[in-house]
Amino acid sequence: MTVHVNSPHARDIRSHLHPFTNAAQHADVGPHIFTRGEGIYVFDESGKRYIEGLAGLWCASLGFSEQRLVDAATRQLKTLPFYHNFAHKAVEPALELADYLLGCAPVPMSKVFFTNSGSEANDTVVKLVWYHNNILGRPNKKKIIARRGAYHGITVASGSLTGLAYAQNAFDLPIANILHTDCPHHYRYAEPGESEEEFAAHLAANLEALIEREGPDTVAAFIAEPFLGAGGVIPPPKGYFERIQPLLARYDILFAVDEVISGFFRTGRRFACETYGLKPDLITMAKALSAAYQPIGAVMISEKIFQSILEGSRRYGLFGTGFTYTGHPVPAAVALETQRIYDERDIGVHVRAIIPAFRRRLEDLTDHPLVGEARCAGLIGAVELVADKAAKRNFEQNMRVGAWAMNKAAEHGLIVRALVNDAIALCPPLIITEEQIEDMFDKLKRTLDDAHAKFATS
Ligand SMILES: Cc1ncc(COP(=O)(O)O)c(C=O)c1O
């Protein structure tokens, strides 16, 4: 590639360390620069239009040109561009948003604590779980169990909860007191002939064995995404949470649900906790909380956790955690406006109406010779590409079939994401129409046909 020494491409390669990017390849590949968005589409610097089939990073729920969110940010920037919430101070958008979120919480909750991201929200969960047990005089009850294949973020604690190798390789993670149990992926990990219900029972038994082995008095919490997101878009097997939740209650283990992707109507309900009947003690959220127009995350906590914080404050003088931008008024105002838009436009009704079309087109791909499994959890799904359907054998990782398909889809005007095991994920903006869903899947189908022509082994 020839690049002018001062072009944006050259400056990017010279100066910019990219997140989640192969740094050794970046100078050769170069940046793909995006310049504007409209509805579900984004445009790159050449003017080429793409369907954003992953809503950016599973987050741009209202697409890329929602004027009301621009106006909400502008209004707040003109009124009070920043003020904080430390030491009894407060800003209106933060307190209103907290109140609003409690009002639509899927289970009774006590308070909302704001962060800048999903990772910080899950980090805060780790701190709160430890804090809670210290205040209760249970200093040994500290272990937190996550699942292999989970994605909970990338900071030191949340990156430890994440059960994916790339988040931990050479980073000296996980930290102490973080354990991982089975990935609940029936297609990949069930024994031959095991039904989903049997597989769920088997995983619950494994979790119980782990708790017993570690000592129930040392296990503090279990954290789960309602469906695994970045780990492959994996819905829970039938009966899974029905078996896990009583187990947690029996051993007095807190349940934290990570709704960072699933929250705000991705499954048709505001929280996937409603879709799957989950009753957590802590819930984290981010992404579609503000439709991604501003960075903001949050942790909702139950009264039981709040009581420990009250007691801790009496003991230590204050609750010593928070960020400069906790409850920043601009993202909070944008998040509030996002929630109003969801309500006024009945976004849940819209999503529930289009899920069948999404599911039908996705499941049609099951017959494709390259697709081992097509799976979805509402308006989010993935197809896992395999070299051998009968043996469920993935392609060799060094063939990079998923990455190839992702680039080919982009040539066809569709942005998707390649995940582990060559799973190609779709998670379009919630505002997508049925006609646009058809177009998105036509493009994906063309991509899979191209991949089959290139990689088919038979
Ligand atoms: C389920 C889940 N939790 C947490 C995170 C981390 O959020 P952030 O990237 O905002 O730190 C993500 C990010 O993709 C996520 O998918």
Ligand as a Chemical Component Dictionary entry (heavy atoms), coordinates in Angstrom:
data_LIG
# 
_chem_comp.id                   LIG 
_chem_comp.type                 NON-POLYMER 
_chem_comp.pdbx_formal_charge   0 
_chem_comp.three_letter_code    LIG 
# 
loop_
_chem_comp_atom.comp_id 
_chem_comp_atom.atom_id 
_chem_comp_atom.alt_atom_id 
_chem_comp_atom.type_symbol 
_chem_comp_atom.charge 
_chem_comp_atom.model_Cartn_x 
_chem_comp_atom.model_Cartn_y 
_chem_comp_atom.model_Cartn_z 
_chem_comp_atom.pdbx_ordinal 
LIG C1 C1 C 0 -21.203 -8.589 28.002 1  
LIG C2 C2 C 0 -20.157 -7.512 28.079 2  
LIG N1 N1 N 0 -19.761 -7.071 29.280 3  
LIG C3 C3 C 0 -18.854 -6.096 29.416 4  
LIG C4 C4 C 0 -18.275 -5.510 28.306 5  
LIG C5 C5 C 0 -17.249 -4.446 28.476 6  
LIG O1 O1 O 0 -17.770 -3.220 28.129 7  
LIG P1 P1 P 0 -16.798 -2.008 27.714 8  
LIG O2 O2 O 0 -16.152 -2.384 26.416 9  
LIG O3 O3 O 0 -17.749 -0.840 27.638 10 
LIG O4 O4 O 0 -15.811 -1.848 28.806 11 
LIG C6 C6 C 0 -18.669 -5.932 27.032 12 
LIG C7 C7 C 0 -18.077 -5.317 25.819 13 
LIG O5 O5 O 0 -18.285 -5.749 24.717 14 
LIG C8 C8 C 0 -19.614 -6.964 26.918 15 
LIG O6 O6 O 0 -19.983 -7.427 25.718 16 
# 
loop_
_chem_comp_bond.comp_id 
_chem_comp_bond.atom_id_1 
_chem_comp_bond.atom_id_2 
_chem_comp_bond.value_order 
_chem_comp_bond.pdbx_ordinal 
LIG C1 C2 SING 1  
LIG C2 N1 SING 2  
LIG C2 C8 DOUB 3  
LIG N1 C3 DOUB 4  
LIG C3 C4 SING 5  
LIG C4 C5 SING 6  
LIG C4 C6 DOUB 7  
LIG C5 O1 SING 8  
LIG O1 P1 SING 9  
LIG P1 O2 DOUB 10 
LIG P1 O3 SING 11 
LIG P1 O4 SING 12 
LIG C6 C7 SING 13 
LIG C6 C8 SING 14 
LIG C7 O5 DOUB 15 
LIG C8 O6 SING 16 
# 
